[in-house]
Amino acid sequence: MYALLVLATIAQTLYRPAHSALLPALCSSPQELTSANLVRGLIDSLATLAGPLLAAVLLALNGPAAAFAGCAAASLVAGLLVVALPYESPPRIAAASSAGRAALGGLQAIAGDRRLLLVTGLTSAQTFTRGALSVLSVVVALEVIDTGESGVGVLNGAVGAGAVVGSVLALLVVGQGRLAVWFGLGVALWGLPLAGIAAWPDAALAVALLAVVGLGNALVDVGAFTLPARLADEAVMARVFAAFEALLTLGVAAGAALTPVLIEALGIRGALVGVGLLGPLAVLASWPALRRLDLQIAVRDADIQLLRMVPMFRSLPQATIEQLAAAIDREEMTAGSPVFEQGETGDRVYIVEHGGADVVRDGRRIATLERGDCFGEIALLRDCVRTATVRAAGTAPLRIAALSRERFLPAVTGYSAAAAAGEQIVATRLDELGGAAQGGHR
């Protein structure tokens, strides 16, 4: 029995990071990823409420064996559904690192990115509060509002009910943007109600305040699992989520372990205030950084929309196109200035963001490109020189987004649908240029 429980715990530690890393590979847009994590949070909240009720029914009808069999059957069905999921693995960039560095890759990625460190730090503050609440809910029920042992279940149920309602409300507010700010608000809502219970120790008010904690939990969940998926490099995303989950687990354990010490030192109400203010103060200190992160995400969303205008990028999963958008360099050319000349070696692909571009071959203009049109791709896909000159058209400046060979080729050639779309563009443009099979475009 104990061995099986240990095995189940190990399986859970493997499942959660894999689940978090897989979702971005299955989604096609930032909005779809956010929605998927919202639904994930809603399902988790419903399962937290419905799971114990269903187990109680099975126990009452057929005893423990039926309850365990039901859990095993549900896990088996879920596992079979996941195994049958169609999924194209992303291309991996080989990294020359030792086994030790590979194991610490997730922690290194978090430590090396201030934005990931911000999200991880605030989520750790929330999980510390969560661990503390597992102790404080018992103490509050028995010694503060005097509701007895049954009151512990009522308080925990209030958090679960609030999480369900919060998940529904999050569907309405988070979809409007500013995900980082809503995430910060969720972290603050995990703590402020505890300070409220210390100030006004009333049973009905305590239930209402802990329902607010559940609402905050819904906001935290969608931000805590969407933001790292958008910020982490695709090549180490699974490691990032593994490290992320480990740190959050440590936060829960630390909160539960230190709360009795806080109660002994500060008293029950003092501990409620101390734990309750941790999250809000952390959010207050991080508020400017959260606002900057939202602005960066808004720019990234606009870049993704531009990339999606290119046929070969439309089929790429969210995680891959996110990395392309993060790697964009911008250039601005004055009217008549060349982006590159016919016969040059190509190392970048370009997308017109603003203005127009003329394509000139052997001194004759053969096409004019507009916003959302790409150029320079055939020199990279066919590994040949530029076969046309591209210069800013008209009198207005040309603004272009550029992707390096190192970013472009793995993304396009690493997925069958994108590779097929790229080859179709190559064939069409070679026909337009009248080139031979060994020729290139722009």
C-alpha positions in Angstrom: 0.0 0.0 0.0 2.7 2.5 1.0 4.8 1.6 -2.1 1.8 2.3 -4.3 1.1 5.6 -2.6 4.8 6.6 -3.2 4.4 5.5 -6.9 1.3 7.7 -7.2 3.1 10.7 -5.8 6.0 10.2 -8.2 3.6 10.0 -11.1 2.0 13.3 -10.1 5.3 15.0 -10.0 6.0 13.8 -13.5 2.5 14.6 -14.8 2.2 18.3 -13.8 5.3 19.7 -15.5 4.7 17.6 -18.6 1.1 18.8 -18.7 2.2 22.4 -18.4 4.8 22.1 -21.1 2.5 20.2 -23.5 -0.3 22.7 -23.5 1.6 25.5 -25.4 2.6 22.9 -28.1 -1.0 22.1 -28.6 -2.3 25.6 -28.7 -2.1 27.9 -31.8 -2.4 31.4 -30.2 -1.8 33.2 -26.9 -5.5 33.6 -26.4 -6.0 29.8 -26.9 -3.2 29.1 -24.4 -4.8 31.4 -21.8 -8.2 29.9 -22.3 -6.8 26.4 -22.0 -5.2 27.3 -18.6 -8.5 28.9 -17.5 -10.4 25.7 -18.3 -7.6 23.7 -16.6 -8.1 25.8 -13.4 -11.9 25.4 -13.6 -11.6 21.6 -13.9 -9.1 21.5 -11.0 -11.5 23.5 -8.8 -14.5 21.3 -9.8 -12.4 18.2 -9.2 -11.4 19.5 -5.7 -15.0 19.8 -4.8 -16.5 16.9 -6.6 -13.8 14.3 -6.0 -14.3 13.9 -2.3 -18.1 13.8 -2.8 -17.8 11.1 -5.4 -15.4 9.1 -3.2 -17.8 9.4 -0.3 -20.6 8.0 -2.5 -18.5 5.1 -3.6 -17.4 4.4 -0.1 -21.0 4.3 1.1 -22.2 2.1 -1.6 -19.4 -0.5 -2.0 -16.6 0.3 0.4 -12.9 1.3 -0.1 -12.3 -1.2 -3.0 -14.9 0.6 -5.2 -13.4 4.0 -4.4 -9.9 2.9 -5.3 -11.2 1.1 -8.5 -13.0 4.2 -9.6 -9.9 6.3 -9.2 -7.8 3.7 -11.1 -10.3 3.5 -13.9 -10.5 7.3 -14.3 -6.7 7.5 -14.4 -6.5 4.7 -17.0 -9.0 6.3 -19.3 -7.2 9.7 -19.0 -3.9 8.1 -19.7 -5.2 6.3 -22.8 -6.7 9.6 -24.1 -3.4 11.4 -23.7 -1.4 8.6 -25.4 -3.7 8.8 -28.4 -3.2 12.6 -28.7 -1.8 13.6 -32.1 1.3 15.6 -31.3 4.3 16.7 -33.4 7.4 17.0 -31.2 9.1 20.4 -31.5 12.7 20.6 -32.9 15.3 20.5 -30.2 18.6 22.5 -30.3 21.4 20.4 -29.1 23.2 21.9 -26.1 26.7 21.1 -25.1 26.3 20.7 -21.4 27.1 18.2 -18.7 24.5 16.0 -17.1 24.6 18.1 -14.0 23.9 21.3 -16.0 21.1 19.5 -17.8 19.4 18.6 -14.5 19.7 22.1 -13.3 18.6 23.6 -16.6 15.1 24.6 -15.3 16.5 26.4 -12.3 19.1 28.1 -14.4 16.5 29.3 -16.9 14.4 30.8 -14.1 17.3 32.4 -12.4 18.6 33.9 -15.7 15.3 35.6 -16.7 14.0 38.4 -14.4 10.5 37.9 -15.7 10.5 34.2 -14.9 12.0 34.9 -11.5 9.3 37.5 -10.8 6.5 35.0 -11.6 8.2 32.2 -9.7 8.8 34.4 -6.6 5.2 35.7 -6.4 3.8 32.2 -6.9 6.1 30.9 -4.2 4.7 33.6 -1.9 1.2 32.3 -2.8 2.1 28.7 -2.1 3.7 29.6 1.2 0.4 31.2 2.2 -1.4 28.1 0.9 0.7 25.9 3.1 0.2 28.2 6.1 -3.6 28.2 5.4 -3.7 24.4 5.8 -2.7 25.0 9.4 -4.5 28.3 10.0 -7.8 27.0 8.8 -7.8 24.4 11.6 -6.7 26.9 14.2 -9.2 29.5 13.1 -12.1 27.0 13.2 -11.2 25.6 16.6 -9.9 28.7 18.5 -10.9 31.9 16.7 -14.5 31.5 15.4 -15.2 28.4 17.6 -17.0 26.3 14.9 -15.5 23.0 15.9 -14.0 20.3 13.7 -16.8 20.6 11.2 -15.9 24.2 10.7 -12.5 23.1 9.2 -14.4 21.4 6.3 -16.6 24.5 5.9 -13.6 26.8 5.6 -11.8 24.6 3.1 -15.0 24.2 1.2 -15.4 27.9 1.0 -12.0 28.2 -0.7 -13.0 25.5 -3.2 -16.3 27.1 -4.0 -14.6 30.5 -4.4 -12.1 28.9 -6.8 -15.0 27.6 -9.0 -16.7 31.0 -9.1 -13.3 32.7 -9.6 -12.5 30.4 -12.6 -15.8 31.5 -14.3 -15.1 35.2 -13.5 -11.5 34.8 -14.8 -12.9 33.7 -18.2 -14.4 37.2 -18.4 -11.6 39.4 -17.1 -8.3 37.7 -18.0 -9.2 37.4 -21.7 -9.1 41.2 -22.0 -5.3 41.3 -21.4 -3.1 42.5 -18.5 -2.6 38.9 -17.4 0.4 39.8 -15.2 -1.6 42.4 -13.3 -4.5 40.0 -12.7 -2.0 37.4 -11.6 -0.6 39.8 -9.0 -4.1 40.7 -7.8 -4.7 36.9 -7.3 -1.5 36.6 -5.2 -2.7 39.6 -3.1 -6.2 38.0 -2.6 -4.6 34.9 -1.2 -3.3 36.9 1.8 -5.6 39.9 2.5 -8.6 37.8 3.6 -6.4 36.2 6.3 -5.6 39.6 7.8 -9.3 40.4 7.6 -10.1 37.3 9.7 -7.6 38.5 12.3 -9.3 41.9 12.4 -13.0 40.6 12.4 -13.1 37.1 13.8 -16.7 36.2 12.7 -17.7 32.8 11.4 -19.8 34.0 8.5 -17.3 36.6 7.5 -14.5 34.0 7.7 -16.3 31.8 5.2 -16.9 34.8 2.9 -13.3 35.9 3.1 -11.9 32.4 2.4 -14.2 32.3 -0.7 -12.3 35.4 -1.8 -9.1 33.4 -1.4 -10.5 30.8 -3.8 -11.2 33.6 -6.3 -7.6 34.7 -6.0 -6.5 31.1 -6.6 -8.2 31.1 -10.0 -6.4 34.3 -11.0 -3.1 32.9 -9.8 -3.5 29.6 -11.6 -4.1 31.1 -15.0 -1.2 33.5 -14.7 1.2 31.1 -13.0 0.9 28.5 -15.8 0.4 30.8 -18.8 3.2 33.4 -18.2 6.1 30.9 -17.8 4.9 29.1 -20.9 5.1 32.3 -22.8 8.5 33.4 -21.4 10.5 30.2 -21.2 12.5 28.9 -24.2 10.7 26.1 -25.8 13.9 23.9 -25.7 13.9 23.9 -21.8 10.2 24.5 -21.1 9.6 21.1 -19.5 12.6 21.6 -17.2 11.4 25.1 -16.3 8.0 23.7 -15.2 9.7 20.9 -13.3 11.8 23.4 -11.4 8.8 25.7 -11.0 6.6 22.9 -9.5 9.5 21.8 -7.2 9.8 25.4 -5.8 6.0 25.7 -5.4 6.0 22.4 -3.4 8.8 23.7 -1.2 6.7 26.8 -0.7 3.7 24.8 0.5 5.9 22.7 2.8 7.6 25.8 4.3 4.3 27.5 4.9 2.9 24.5 6.8 6.1 24.0 8.8 6.7 27.6 9.8 3.1 28.5 10.7 3.1 26.8 14.1 6.3 28.7 14.9 4.6 32.0 13.9 1.6 31.2 16.0 3.9 30.5 19.0 5.8 33.7 18.5 3.0 36.1 17.4 -0.2 34.5 18.5 -3.0 33.3 16.2 -4.1 36.8 15.1 -0.5 37.9 14.7 0.3 34.9 12.5 -2.8 35.6 10.4 -1.7 39.1 9.8 1.9 38.2 9.2 1.1 35.4 6.7 -1.7 37.5 5.2 0.5 40.5 4.4 3.2 38.4 2.7 1.5 38.2 -0.7 0.1 41.7 -0.9 3.5 43.3 0.1 5.3 41.2 -2.4 2.8 42.2 -5.1 3.1 45.9 -4.1 6.9 45.8 -4.4 6.6 44.0 -7.8 3.7 46.1 -9.3 5.9 48.2 -11.7 7.5 45.0 -13.0 4.1 43.4 -13.5 2.9 46.3 -15.5 6.1 46.3 -17.6 5.6 42.6 -18.2 2.1 43.2 -19.5 3.4 45.8 -21.9 6.0 43.4 -23.2 3.4 40.7 -23.6 1.2 43.2 -25.6 4.1 43.9 -28.0 4.7 40.1 -28.3 1.0 39.5 -29.2 1.3 42.1 -32.0 4.4 40.4 -33.3 2.6 37.0 -33.3 -0.3 38.5 -35.2 2.2 39.7 -37.8 3.9 36.3 -38.1 0.5 34.6 -38.4 0.0 36.6 -41.7 2.7 34.5 -43.3 1.3 31.1 -44.5 4.3 29.0 -43.4 4.0 30.3 -39.8 0.2 29.8 -39.4 0.4 26.2 -38.5 3.2 26.5 -36.0 2.2 25.8 -32.4 2.0 28.6 -29.9 5.3 27.7 -28.1 7.3 27.8 -31.4 5.8 31.0 -32.8 6.2 32.6 -29.3 10.0 32.0 -29.6 10.0 33.4 -33.2 8.2 36.6 -32.0 10.7 37.0 -29.1 13.6 36.7 -31.6 12.4 39.4 -34.0 14.8 42.2 -34.9 13.4 45.4 -36.5 14.9 47.4 -39.3 13.7 50.6 -41.0 14.8 51.5 -44.5 14.4 54.9 -46.2 12.5 55.1 -49.5 14.6 53.5 -52.2 17.1 51.9 -49.9 17.9 48.2 -50.6 17.2 45.6 -47.9 19.6 43.3 -49.8 20.9 43.0 -53.4 20.6 40.2 -55.9 23.6 37.8 -55.6 24.2 38.4 -51.9 24.4 35.6 -49.4 21.3 35.4 -47.3 21.2 34.9 -43.6 17.8 36.4 -42.7 14.1 36.3 -43.6 12.0 39.4 -43.5 8.3 40.3 -43.0 6.9 43.7 -44.1 5.4 45.4 -41.1 4.8 48.9 -42.5 5.2 50.4 -45.9 6.0 48.6 -49.2 8.9 46.8 -50.8 9.8 46.4 -54.5 11.2 43.1 -55.8 13.7 43.8 -58.6 15.3 41.1 -60.7 17.9 42.0 -63.4 16.9 45.6 -63.1 13.2 45.0 -63.7 10.5 45.3 -60.9 8.5 42.1 -60.8 6.5 42.5 -57.6 5.5 44.9 -54.8 5.2 43.5 -51.2 2.9 44.9 -48.5 2.2 44.3 -44.8 2.4 40.7 -43.9 4.3 39.6 -47.0 7.6 37.7 -46.3 10.7 37.8 -48.4 14.2 36.3 -48.2 13.0 32.8 -47.3 14.2 30.9 -50.4 17.8 31.8 -49.9 17.6 30.1 -46.5 15.4 27.2 -47.4 17.4 26.4 -50.6 20.8 27.6 -49.2 21.5 29.8 -52.2 22.3 33.4 -52.9 19.6 36.1 -53.2 18.1 36.0 -56.7 16.5 39.4 -56.6 17.0 42.8 -55.0 14.4 44.1 -52.5 14.2 47.8 -51.7 11.9 50.2 -49.9 9.1 51.3 -52.3 7.4 54.6 -52.7 8.3 57.6 -50.6 7.5 56.3 -47.1 10.1 54.4 -45.0 9.9 50.6 -45.0 9.7 48.9 -41.6 10.5 45.2 -41.5 10.7 42.4 -39.0 13.7 40.1 -39.4 14.4 36.6 -38.2 17.8 35.0 -38.3 18.6 31.7 -40.1 19.2 30.0 -36.7 15.6 30.8 -35.6 13.8 30.5 -38.9 15.0 27.2 -40.3 14.4 25.0 -37.2 10.9 26.4 -36.8 9.8 26.0 -40.4 11.6 22.7 -41.3 10.8 21.1 -37.9 7.1 20.9 -38.5 5.6 19.0 -41.5 2.8 21.5 -42.1 5.1 24.5 -41.9 7.7 22.8 -44.1 5.1 22.0 -46.8 3.8 25.6 -46.7 7.4 26.9 -47.1 8.0 24.6 -50.0 4.8 25.8 -51.7 5.9 29.4 -51.3 9.3 28.5 -52.8 7.8 26.8 -55.8 5.3 29.7 -56.5 8.0 32.3 -56.3 10.5 30.4 -58.4 7.8 30.2 -61.0 7.2 34.0 -60.8 10.9 34.6 -61.2 11.2 32.1 -64.0 14.1 30.4 -62.0 15.3 26.9 -62.4 15.1 24.2 -59.7 18.4 25.3 -58.3 17.5 29.0 -58.2 16.5 31.0 -55.2 14.2 33.9 -54.4 15.2 37.3 -53.0 
